[in-house]
């Protein structure tokens, strides 16, 4: 019985170690952007080596991300990928059904364009982040919340 428990404990520790290793990002791992049109319109400026892929290292170095090229053909429903772009100073969000977006993962933002993001009503920024926000005021009120950056 002790041997079975010992083996189970070793297996559990091995799985936990493997899972922790998978959570760490390697610079040679790619951020997957499956929509080629979206990639070619929005992410080519982040592809420093021109290989057609964006690595975590390239995303980390990117300072500009323009996501509204292509108009209504670029509809992004989840902006969780922005956590890989912590050094963005310029962000332009395109057409999206999202009503709230957390930009606290981009504490260096200086310019935020929401002109084509008519559904966004709430943004969350990092404390101390005060970008110039371009927003169509005739579309309603934009609420800005601030939280400590992680």
Residue pairs with C-beta under 8 A, 6 or more apart in sequence:
25 56
26 56
27 55
27 56
27 57
28 55
28 57
29 55
29 56
30 53
30 54
30 55
31 53
31 54
31 55
31 56
31 59
31 81
31 84
33 39
33 43
33 54
37 70
37 73
37 74
38 70
38 74
38 76
39 52
39 54
41 69
41 70
41 74
42 65
42 66
42 67
42 69
42 70
42 74
42 94
43 54
43 65
45 62
45 64
45 65
45 66
46 54
46 58
46 59
46 62
46 65
46 85
47 53
47 54
47 58
48 58
48 61
49 58
56 84
59 84
59 85
60 84
60 85
60 86
60 87
61 87
62 85
62 87
62 88
63 87
63 88
63 89
63 90
63 108
64 88
64 89
64 90
64 91
65 82
65 85
65 88
65 90
65 91
65 92
66 90
66 92
67 74
67 76
67 91
67 92
67 93
67 94
68 74
68 92
68 93
68 94
68 95
68 113
68 115
68 116
68 117
69 94
70 94
71 94
71 95
71 116
72 95
74 94
74 95
75 94
75 95
75 96
75 97
76 93
76 94
76 96
76 98
77 96
77 97
77 98
78 98
79 93
79 96
79 98
79 101
79 102
82 88
82 91
82 102
82 103
82 105
82 106
83 105
85 105
85 106
86 105
86 106
86 107
86 108
87 108
88 106
88 108
88 109
89 108
89 109
89 110
89 111
90 109
90 110
90 111
91 103
91 106
91 109
91 111
91 112
91 113
92 112
92 113
92 115
92 116
93 101
93 112
93 113
93 114
93 116
93 117
93 120
94 116
94 117
95 116
95 117
95 118
96 117
96 119
96 120
97 119
98 117
98 119
98 120
99 119
99 120
99 121
99 122
100 120
100 121
100 122
100 123
100 124
101 117
101 120
101 122
101 123
101 124
102 123
102 124
103 109
103 112
103 123
103 124
103 125
103 126
103 129
104 124
104 125
104 126
104 129
104 146
104 147
104 148
104 149
104 150
105 126
105 149
105 150
106 126
106 129
107 125
107 126
107 128
107 129
107 149
108 129
109 125
109 129
109 131
110 131
110 132
111 131
111 132
111 134
112 123
112 131
112 132
112 133
112 134
113 134
114 120
114 123
114 133
114 134
114 135
114 136
114 142
115 134
115 135
115 136
118 136
118 139
120 142
121 140
121 141
121 142
121 143
122 142
122 143
122 144
122 145
123 133
123 142
123 143
123 144
123 145
124 144
124 145
124 146
124 147
125 131
125 144
125 145
125 146
125 147
126 146
126 147
126 148
126 149
127 146
127 147
127 148
127 149
129 146
129 149
133 142
133 144
135 142
